[in-house]
Amino acid sequence: MTFEELKPKVTEIISNSTLSREEKLLKICELLSNSIEYYNWVGFYFANHDTKTLHLGPYVGAETDHTVIPFGKGICGQVAVSNSNFVVPDVAAQNNYIACSFTVKSEIVVPLFVNGENIGQIDIDSHVLNPFTEEDERFLEFVNQQVATLF
């Protein structure tokens, strides 16, 4: 399924008034994981600015021990500080990478902004080297713009 075909499905999930915010986030993770072949782990992390930590929210994929990540640590932690997308074509080439699984080859993290504040991020791992393109970034920015309306 193309990103353009997925956009209305994302919007439909967001606007479903019978689902809680957590259920909507999980459904988005499921949609992305099931629709894009190289999205092997899809999840949200949310920032606690007081403790400068990220906390795992809804996700789909292999279980992870990384439920709390300090700002600055790993790819997710770096995005919490930089407020910028981070695409990692090959995680083995990254010094500041937190290994979740030996099957993960690449990662993309896109920050989630609400009223100009980075409140979290969508994090996607792939078992494929270098699959993420600028189209992935633009699509995930769209997803996060939709998710931001839930806060």
Kinemage of the C-alpha trace (Angstrom):
@kinemage 1
@onewidth
@group {chain A} dominant
@subgroup {mainchain}
@vectorlist {calphas} color= white
{ca met a 1} P 0.000 0.000 0.000
{ca thr a 2} L 1.349 3.440 -0.905
{ca phe a 3} L 1.787 6.274 1.553
{ca glu a 4} L -0.952 8.219 -0.261
{ca glu a 5} L -3.334 5.265 0.197
{ca leu a 6} L -2.425 5.060 3.891
{ca lys a 7} L -3.059 8.740 4.692
{ca pro a 8} L -6.895 8.512 4.711
{ca lys a 9} L -6.667 5.339 6.812
{ca val a 10} L -4.551 7.192 9.397
{ca thr a 11} L -7.043 10.079 9.421
{ca glu a 12} L -9.921 7.610 9.816
{ca ile a 13} L -8.279 6.044 12.887
{ca ile a 14} L -7.606 9.472 14.436
{ca ser a 15} L -11.204 10.593 13.931
{ca asn a 16} L -12.764 7.390 15.328
{ca ser a 17} L -14.614 8.668 18.390
{ca thr a 18} L -15.177 5.189 19.865
{ca leu a 19} L -11.459 4.579 20.451
{ca ser a 20} L -9.271 5.907 23.274
{ca arg a 21} L -6.051 7.767 22.455
{ca glu a 22} L -3.996 4.653 23.350
{ca glu a 23} L -6.171 2.475 21.089
{ca lys a 24} L -5.774 4.940 18.216
{ca leu a 25} L -1.981 4.971 18.613
{ca leu a 26} L -1.875 1.171 18.671
{ca lys a 27} L -4.088 0.957 15.566
{ca ile a 28} L -1.749 3.346 13.745
{ca cys a 29} L 1.224 1.152 14.719
{ca glu a 30} L -0.646 -1.922 13.462
{ca leu a 31} L -1.633 -0.206 10.202
{ca leu a 32} L 1.924 0.883 9.439
{ca ser a 33} L 3.481 -2.439 10.458
{ca asn a 34} L 0.980 -4.439 8.396
{ca ser a 35} L 1.034 -2.160 5.353
{ca ile a 36} L 4.722 -1.370 4.835
{ca glu a 37} L 6.868 -4.432 4.376
{ca tyr a 38} L 10.083 -2.974 5.826
{ca tyr a 39} L 8.417 -1.471 8.948
{ca asn a 40} L 9.241 -4.307 11.359
{ca trp a 41} L 8.810 -2.478 14.694
{ca val a 42} L 6.572 0.583 15.003
{ca gly a 43} L 6.050 2.464 18.241
{ca phe a 44} L 5.641 5.756 20.023
{ca tyr a 45} L 7.771 7.187 22.796
{ca phe a 46} L 6.575 10.129 24.889
{ca ala a 47} L 8.748 12.695 26.636
{ca asn a 48} L 8.823 13.518 30.318
{ca his a 49} L 10.588 16.885 30.245
{ca asp a 50} L 10.968 16.998 34.037
{ca thr a 51} L 13.043 13.794 34.168
{ca lys a 52} L 14.450 14.227 30.630
{ca thr a 53} L 13.360 10.713 29.687
{ca leu a 54} L 11.296 9.085 26.953
{ca his a 55} L 8.665 6.508 27.889
{ca leu a 56} L 7.450 3.748 25.621
{ca gly a 57} L 3.857 4.061 24.489
{ca pro a 58} L 1.846 1.783 22.203
{ca tyr a 59} L 3.923 -0.292 19.799
{ca val a 60} L 3.818 -3.307 17.507
{ca gly a 61} L 6.746 -5.673 17.051
{ca ala a 62} L 9.243 -7.585 19.122
{ca glu a 63} L 9.190 -6.908 22.856
{ca thr a 64} L 11.735 -4.341 23.993
{ca asp a 65} L 13.544 -3.710 27.260
{ca his a 66} L 13.889 -0.049 26.268
{ca thr a 67} L 10.786 1.300 27.995
{ca val a 68} L 12.580 4.374 29.387
{ca ile a 69} L 15.303 6.155 27.399
{ca pro a 70} L 17.279 9.153 28.712
{ca phe a 71} L 17.367 12.223 26.471
{ca gly a 72} L 20.529 12.086 24.353
{ca lys a 73} L 20.892 8.281 24.532
{ca gly a 74} L 20.407 6.227 21.385
{ca ile a 75} L 18.616 7.428 18.275
{ca cys a 76} L 15.363 8.200 20.104
{ca gly a 77} L 17.146 10.092 22.857
{ca gln a 78} L 19.062 12.150 20.298
{ca val a 79} L 15.809 13.131 18.547
{ca ala a 80} L 14.400 14.257 21.916
{ca val a 81} L 17.283 16.743 22.061
{ca ser a 82} L 17.677 17.708 18.379
{ca asn a 83} L 13.957 18.022 17.528
{ca ser a 84} L 14.866 16.713 14.067
{ca asn a 85} L 14.155 13.573 12.079
{ca phe a 86} L 16.899 10.967 12.324
{ca val a 87} L 17.299 8.343 9.627
{ca val a 88} L 19.867 5.625 10.294
{ca pro a 89} L 20.568 3.564 7.144
{ca asp a 90} L 22.782 1.106 9.063
{ca val a 91} L 22.549 0.933 12.854
{ca ala a 92} L 25.896 -0.907 13.016
{ca ala a 93} L 27.584 2.300 11.838
{ca gln a 94} L 26.110 4.406 14.699
{ca asn a 95} L 28.160 4.985 17.849
{ca asn a 96} L 25.247 6.164 20.004
{ca tyr a 97} L 22.845 3.325 19.193
{ca ile a 98} L 20.901 1.215 21.686
{ca ala a 99} L 20.621 -2.269 20.200
{ca cys a 100} L 17.130 -3.679 20.600
{ca ser a 101} L 17.621 -6.801 18.536
{ca phe a 102} L 20.299 -8.246 16.258
{ca thr a 103} L 17.644 -8.345 13.496
{ca val a 104} L 17.359 -4.530 13.397
{ca lys a 105} L 19.433 -3.109 10.548
{ca ser a 106} L 18.069 0.441 10.213
{ca glu a 107} L 15.881 2.934 12.042
{ca ile a 108} L 13.901 6.113 11.470
{ca val a 109} L 12.682 8.415 14.241
{ca val a 110} L 10.430 11.429 13.627
{ca pro a 111} L 9.590 13.868 16.446
{ca leu a 112} L 6.004 14.588 17.452
{ca phe a 113} L 5.224 18.257 18.086
{ca val a 114} L 2.216 19.701 19.896
{ca asn a 115} L 2.049 23.509 19.971
{ca gly a 116} L 5.719 23.657 18.989
{ca glu a 117} L 6.880 21.345 21.802
{ca asn a 118} L 8.491 17.975 21.098
{ca ile a 119} L 6.268 15.676 23.195
{ca gly a 120} L 7.504 12.399 21.748
{ca gln a 121} L 8.232 10.539 18.558
{ca ile a 122} L 7.374 7.711 16.263
{ca asp a 123} L 10.159 5.136 16.053
{ca ile a 124} L 10.431 2.516 13.310
{ca asp a 125} L 12.965 -0.290 13.054
{ca ser a 126} L 13.607 -2.306 9.918
{ca his a 127} L 15.294 -5.638 9.300
{ca val a 128} L 16.512 -4.201 5.969
{ca leu a 129} L 19.562 -2.007 5.404
{ca asn a 130} L 18.826 1.528 4.174
{ca pro a 131} L 15.109 1.217 3.257
{ca phe a 132} L 13.975 4.663 4.440
{ca thr a 133} L 13.573 7.510 1.939
{ca glu a 134} L 12.465 11.118 2.054
{ca glu a 135} L 8.959 9.806 1.282
{ca asp a 136} L 9.029 7.851 4.567
{ca glu a 137} L 10.005 11.035 6.404
{ca arg a 138} L 7.219 13.104 4.813
{ca phe a 139} L 4.653 10.357 5.475
{ca leu a 140} L 5.670 9.945 9.123
{ca glu a 141} L 5.557 13.728 9.573
{ca phe a 142} L 1.969 13.549 8.280
{ca val a 143} L 1.200 10.712 10.726
{ca asn a 144} L 2.593 12.769 13.618
{ca gln a 145} L 0.611 15.864 12.553
{ca gln a 146} L -2.530 13.718 12.785
{ca val a 147} L -1.467 12.186 16.120
{ca ala a 148} L -0.771 15.674 17.511
{ca thr a 149} L -4.490 16.456 17.276
{ca leu a 150} L -5.084 13.850 20.026
{ca phe a 151} L -3.188 15.950 22.607
